[in-house]
Amino acid sequence: MRGVSTARTLRVIAVAAAVLLLLWALADVLLLVFLAVLIGAILRALARSTARFTRLPQSAALACVIVVLVGGVGVLVYYLGPLLVAQGETLWKTVLHQIDAIRRNDGHSDWAEWLMQRLSAWTAVGGPLATSARSFITLTTSGLVEVMVMCVAALYFAIDPELYLGGVVLLLPRSYRARGREILLDAGRALVLWSAGQFIDMLVVGTIVAIGFSVLHLPLAFGLAVLAGLLTFVPFLGALVAAVPALLVGFATGWHTAIWVIVVFLCCHVVEAYIVGPFVQRRTVRLPPALTILSMTCLGSIFGLLGVILGAPLAAVLLVVIREAYVHDVLGRAPCQTPGRVAAQE
């Protein structure tokens, strides 16, 4: 019996090691699949809300959502694309000019040397991406194929999520399939609620920054506001990255303008954290700050930019799964209700 038990243990270890190696080898693909699931869940949630208000079938509501989103993006690109491209190019030239000015004037001081090291690293990473919005057109064929596959997969996930959810549930032991389905649904709700909270934060931050920079008559105010709003999707780190070009543009105008830029960002994030945040948190998901930073840092160090972007939503999903599958089912403790269930009951 002992030999049979040992052989079974070794087989389990071998299978687990093989699965871990496979996951490691396919990590980039799995992150893209997770991004497709995230987009599909958002589309499905929008379609469900549209169907509730319009009394349309789910399929018709999803078609309406896709048409509105694609049409809205097309209109924004047509009317605002040239402005964003022009301001993006000017912004990047301004940033480079300010870096050169700091290097010429204060290049021998300790603080300037430290700043140059940080800015050089930032420009080395951001240069190819931020030079112009036209750089997106020059993506490699494989990159375009990945984006197209991800969009198609997200669309299929949104059209019939039960098909794929059922396939995942079938991989679980028969006795745990009902519970596994419940946990996956809770994780999906948490993912949608986290995304809703981030989109609200993006809108608030972008609006406040646009108003503040317009009052200051800061050059490139619209482009900087769009950048600040988009980067808010990445908690904490996005705000810091968005502040760098704004500060450099402010220093190009004058040191007093740079101080007011800092004031605008501080006011913006105080409003988001202490006024909008508590209101949004009632119906959305808020991750513990330390967990959010650690998840983005760990995934970012391993998988780069995509890991930083998806670190927080992936942590939201894993938090629900660990809370329900391990804390509740394995340890036998009663965890707090998941945010998804609370929102569903309300």
C-alpha positions as CSV (number, residue, x, y, z in Angstrom):
1,M,0.0,0.0,0.0
2,R,2.8,2.3,0.8
3,G,4.3,1.8,-2.6
4,V,1.0,2.5,-4.3
5,S,0.6,5.7,-2.2
6,T,4.1,6.8,-3.1
7,A,3.6,6.2,-6.8
8,R,0.3,8.1,-6.7
9,T,2.0,11.1,-4.9
10,L,4.8,11.1,-7.5
11,R,2.2,11.1,-10.3
12,V,0.4,14.0,-8.7
13,I,3.6,16.0,-8.3
14,A,4.7,15.2,-11.9
15,V,1.3,16.4,-13.2
16,A,1.4,19.5,-11.1
17,A,4.9,20.3,-12.3
18,A,3.9,19.8,-15.9
19,V,0.9,22.1,-15.5
20,L,3.0,24.8,-13.9
21,L,5.6,24.6,-16.7
22,L,2.8,24.8,-19.3
23,L,1.3,27.8,-17.6
24,W,4.7,29.4,-17.4
25,A,5.3,28.8,-21.1
26,L,1.9,30.1,-22.1
27,A,1.8,33.0,-19.6
28,D,1.7,35.7,-22.2
29,V,-1.1,33.9,-24.1
30,L,-3.0,33.4,-20.9
31,L,-2.8,37.1,-20.0
32,L,-4.2,37.9,-23.5
33,V,-7.0,35.4,-22.8
34,F,-7.7,37.0,-19.5
35,L,-7.8,40.4,-21.2
36,A,-10.3,39.0,-23.7
37,V,-12.4,37.6,-20.8
38,L,-12.3,41.0,-19.1
39,I,-13.5,42.8,-22.3
40,G,-16.2,40.1,-22.9
41,A,-17.4,40.4,-19.3
42,I,-17.7,44.2,-19.7
43,L,-19.6,43.9,-23.0
44,R,-21.9,41.3,-21.5
45,A,-22.6,43.5,-18.5
46,L,-23.4,46.5,-20.8
47,A,-25.7,44.3,-22.9
48,R,-27.5,43.1,-19.8
49,S,-28.1,46.6,-18.6
50,T,-29.2,47.7,-22.0
51,A,-31.6,44.8,-22.2
52,R,-33.0,45.7,-18.8
53,F,-33.8,49.3,-19.8
54,T,-34.9,48.7,-23.4
55,R,-36.7,45.3,-23.1
56,L,-34.6,44.0,-26.0
57,P,-33.3,40.4,-26.2
58,Q,-29.8,39.9,-24.9
59,S,-28.4,39.3,-28.4
60,A,-30.0,42.5,-29.8
61,A,-28.8,44.5,-26.8
62,L,-25.3,43.2,-27.3
63,A,-25.4,44.2,-31.0
64,C,-26.6,47.7,-30.0
65,V,-23.8,48.0,-27.5
66,I,-21.1,47.0,-30.0
67,V,-22.5,49.3,-32.7
68,V,-22.5,52.2,-30.2
69,L,-19.0,51.5,-28.9
70,V,-17.5,51.1,-32.4
71,G,-19.3,54.1,-33.7
72,G,-18.3,56.2,-30.7
73,V,-14.7,55.2,-31.0
74,G,-14.8,55.9,-34.8
75,V,-16.3,59.4,-34.2
76,L,-13.7,60.2,-31.5
77,V,-10.8,59.0,-33.7
78,Y,-12.1,61.0,-36.7
79,Y,-12.7,64.3,-34.9
80,L,-10.2,64.1,-32.0
81,G,-7.5,61.8,-33.5
82,P,-5.6,64.5,-35.4
83,L,-5.7,66.7,-32.3
84,L,-4.4,63.9,-30.1
85,V,-1.7,63.0,-32.6
86,A,-0.5,66.6,-32.9
87,Q,-0.6,67.2,-29.1
88,G,1.1,63.8,-28.5
89,E,4.0,64.7,-30.8
90,T,4.3,68.2,-29.3
91,L,4.2,66.7,-25.8
92,W,7.0,64.3,-26.5
93,K,9.1,67.0,-28.0
94,T,8.5,69.2,-25.0
95,V,9.4,66.4,-22.6
96,L,12.7,65.7,-24.5
97,H,13.5,69.5,-24.6
98,Q,13.0,69.8,-20.9
99,I,15.2,66.8,-20.2
100,D,18.0,68.3,-22.3
101,A,17.5,71.7,-20.5
102,I,17.9,70.0,-17.1
103,R,20.9,68.1,-18.3
104,R,22.6,71.3,-19.5
105,N,21.8,73.6,-16.6
106,D,22.0,71.3,-13.6
107,G,23.6,68.2,-15.0
108,H,26.4,68.0,-12.3
109,S,24.1,68.2,-9.2
110,D,23.1,65.1,-7.4
111,W,19.4,65.6,-7.7
112,A,19.7,66.2,-11.5
113,E,21.8,63.1,-11.9
114,W,19.2,61.1,-10.0
115,L,16.4,62.7,-12.1
116,M,18.2,62.0,-15.3
117,Q,18.6,58.3,-14.5
118,R,14.9,58.0,-13.9
119,L,13.8,60.1,-16.9
120,S,16.3,58.2,-19.2
121,A,14.7,54.9,-18.1
122,W,11.2,56.3,-18.7
123,T,12.0,57.7,-22.1
124,A,13.8,54.6,-23.2
125,V,10.6,52.6,-22.4
126,G,8.0,55.3,-23.4
127,G,9.8,56.7,-26.4
128,P,8.7,54.2,-29.0
129,L,5.2,54.3,-27.7
130,A,4.7,57.9,-27.0
131,T,6.4,59.5,-30.0
132,S,3.2,59.6,-31.9
133,A,-0.2,57.9,-32.1
134,R,0.8,56.9,-35.6
135,S,3.2,54.4,-34.1
136,F,0.2,52.1,-33.4
137,I,-0.3,51.8,-37.2
138,T,3.2,50.3,-37.5
139,L,2.6,47.4,-35.2
140,T,4.0,44.1,-36.5
141,T,1.7,41.7,-38.3
142,S,1.8,39.3,-35.3
143,G,0.8,42.1,-33.0
144,L,-2.2,43.0,-35.2
145,V,-3.2,39.3,-35.4
146,E,-3.0,39.0,-31.6
147,V,-5.3,42.1,-31.2
148,M,-7.7,40.8,-33.7
149,V,-7.8,37.4,-32.1
150,M,-8.3,38.9,-28.7
151,C,-11.2,41.1,-29.9
152,V,-12.9,38.2,-31.7
153,A,-12.5,36.0,-28.6
154,A,-13.9,38.7,-26.4
155,L,-16.9,39.0,-28.7
156,Y,-17.6,35.3,-28.5
157,F,-17.2,35.3,-24.7
158,A,-19.8,38.1,-24.6
159,I,-22.2,36.4,-27.0
160,D,-22.4,33.0,-25.1
161,P,-20.5,33.1,-21.8
162,E,-22.5,30.0,-20.6
163,L,-20.8,27.8,-23.2
164,Y,-17.3,28.6,-22.0
165,L,-18.2,28.7,-18.3
166,G,-19.7,25.3,-18.7
167,G,-16.6,24.0,-20.3
168,V,-14.4,25.2,-17.4
169,V,-16.9,23.7,-14.9
170,L,-16.6,20.3,-16.6
171,L,-12.9,20.2,-15.8
172,L,-13.8,20.2,-12.1
173,P,-14.7,17.1,-10.1
174,R,-18.4,16.2,-10.4
175,S,-19.1,16.8,-6.7
176,Y,-17.7,20.3,-6.9
177,R,-19.1,21.5,-10.2
178,A,-22.1,23.4,-8.8
179,R,-19.9,25.2,-6.2
180,G,-17.2,25.9,-8.8
181,R,-19.8,27.5,-11.1
182,E,-21.0,29.7,-8.2
183,I,-17.4,30.8,-7.5
184,L,-16.7,31.6,-11.1
185,L,-19.8,33.6,-11.4
186,D,-18.8,35.6,-8.3
187,A,-15.4,36.1,-9.8
188,G,-16.9,37.4,-13.0
189,R,-19.1,39.9,-11.1
190,A,-16.1,41.1,-9.1
191,L,-14.2,41.6,-12.4
192,V,-17.0,43.7,-13.9
193,L,-17.5,45.7,-10.8
194,W,-13.8,46.4,-10.5
195,S,-13.8,47.6,-14.1
196,A,-16.8,49.8,-13.5
197,G,-15.1,51.5,-10.6
198,Q,-12.0,52.1,-12.6
199,F,-13.9,53.6,-15.5
200,I,-15.7,56.0,-13.2
201,D,-12.3,57.0,-11.7
202,M,-10.9,57.5,-15.2
203,L,-13.8,59.8,-16.1
204,V,-13.5,61.8,-12.9
205,V,-9.7,62.2,-13.1
206,G,-9.7,63.1,-16.8
207,T,-12.5,65.7,-16.3
208,I,-10.9,67.4,-13.3
209,V,-7.4,67.5,-15.0
210,A,-8.9,68.9,-18.2
211,I,-10.7,71.7,-16.3
212,G,-7.7,72.5,-14.1
213,F,-5.2,72.6,-16.9
214,S,-7.6,74.7,-19.0
215,V,-7.9,77.2,-16.2
216,L,-4.1,77.3,-16.0
217,H,-3.9,77.8,-19.8
218,L,-1.4,74.9,-19.8
219,P,-0.2,73.9,-23.2
220,L,-1.4,70.5,-24.5
221,A,-4.1,70.5,-21.8
222,F,-6.5,68.2,-23.7
223,G,-3.8,65.6,-24.5
224,L,-2.5,65.6,-20.9
225,A,-6.1,65.2,-19.6
226,V,-6.7,62.2,-21.9
227,L,-3.4,60.7,-20.8
228,A,-4.2,61.1,-17.1
229,G,-7.7,59.6,-17.5
230,L,-6.4,56.6,-19.5
231,L,-3.6,55.9,-17.1
232,T,-5.9,56.0,-14.1
233,F,-7.0,52.5,-15.2
234,V,-3.7,51.3,-13.7
235,P,-4.1,52.2,-9.9
236,F,-1.4,54.3,-8.2
237,L,1.3,53.8,-10.8
238,G,-0.8,55.4,-13.6
239,A,-1.2,58.6,-11.6
240,L,2.5,58.9,-11.1
241,V,3.3,58.2,-14.7
242,A,0.7,60.7,-15.9
243,A,2.2,63.4,-13.6
244,V,5.7,63.3,-15.2
245,P,4.9,64.8,-18.7
246,A,2.5,67.3,-17.1
247,L,5.2,68.5,-14.7
248,L,7.7,68.8,-17.5
249,V,5.2,70.9,-19.6
250,G,4.6,73.0,-16.5
251,F,8.3,73.6,-16.0
252,A,8.6,74.7,-19.6
253,T,6.1,77.4,-18.8
254,G,7.5,78.4,-15.4
255,W,8.1,76.9,-12.0
256,H,4.9,78.5,-10.6
257,T,2.9,76.7,-13.3
258,A,4.6,73.4,-12.3
259,I,3.5,74.0,-8.7
260,W,-0.1,74.5,-9.8
261,V,0.1,71.3,-11.9
262,I,1.0,69.5,-8.7
263,V,-1.9,71.2,-6.9
264,V,-4.3,70.1,-9.7
265,F,-3.1,66.5,-9.5
266,L,-3.3,66.5,-5.7
267,C,-6.8,67.9,-5.7
268,C,-7.8,65.5,-8.4
269,H,-6.8,62.4,-6.5
270,V,-8.1,63.7,-3.2
271,V,-11.5,64.1,-4.8
272,E,-11.2,60.7,-6.4
273,A,-10.0,59.0,-3.2
274,Y,-12.2,60.7,-0.5
275,I,-15.3,61.9,-2.3
276,V,-15.9,59.7,-5.4
277,G,-14.2,56.6,-4.0
278,P,-16.5,56.0,-1.0
279,F,-19.6,56.5,-3.2
280,V,-18.4,54.2,-6.0
281,Q,-17.1,51.6,-3.5
282,R,-20.7,50.9,-2.3
283,R,-21.4,49.0,-5.6
284,T,-18.0,48.2,-7.0
285,V,-14.8,46.4,-5.9
286,R,-11.9,48.0,-4.1
287,L,-8.8,46.0,-3.6
288,P,-6.5,46.5,-0.6
289,P,-3.9,49.0,-1.7
290,A,-0.9,46.8,-0.7
291,L,-2.4,43.9,-2.6
292,T,-2.9,46.0,-5.7
293,I,0.6,47.4,-5.7
294,L,2.2,44.0,-5.1
295,S,0.2,42.3,-7.8
296,M,1.1,44.9,-10.4
297,T,4.7,44.9,-9.3
298,C,5.1,41.1,-9.4
299,L,3.3,40.7,-12.8
300,G,5.0,43.7,-14.2
301,S,8.5,42.5,-13.4
302,I,7.7,39.1,-15.0
303,F,5.5,40.0,-18.0
304,G,6.2,43.7,-18.5
305,L,3.5,46.3,-19.4
306,L,0.7,43.9,-19.9
307,G,1.3,42.4,-16.4
308,V,1.1,45.9,-14.9
309,I,-2.1,46.6,-16.6
310,L,-3.8,43.3,-15.7
311,G,-2.3,42.9,-12.3
312,A,-5.1,44.6,-10.4
313,P,-8.1,42.9,-12.1
314,L,-6.4,39.5,-11.9
315,A,-5.8,40.1,-8.2
316,A,-9.6,40.9,-7.8
317,V,-10.5,37.6,-9.4
318,L,-7.9,35.6,-7.4
319,L,-9.1,37.2,-4.2
320,V,-12.7,36.0,-4.8
321,V,-11.5,32.5,-5.7
322,I,-9.2,32.2,-2.7
323,R,-11.8,33.6,-0.4
324,E,-14.5,31.2,-1.5
325,A,-12.6,28.1,-2.6
326,Y,-10.0,28.0,0.1
327,V,-11.1,30.1,3.1
328,H,-14.7,29.0,3.0
329,D,-14.6,25.5,1.5
330,V,-11.2,24.2,2.7
331,L,-10.8,26.0,6.0
332,G,-14.5,26.0,6.8
333,R,-14.6,29.6,7.7
334,A,-17.3,32.0,6.7
335,P,-15.8,34.8,4.6
336,C,-17.4,38.2,4.1
337,Q,-19.9,38.3,1.3
338,T,-18.2,38.8,-2.0
339,P,-18.8,42.2,-3.7
340,G,-20.4,40.5,-6.6
341,R,-23.1,38.8,-4.4
342,V,-23.8,42.0,-2.5
343,A,-24.4,43.9,-5.8
344,A,-26.5,41.1,-7.2
345,Q,-28.7,41.0,-4.2
346,E,-29.1,44.8,-4.1
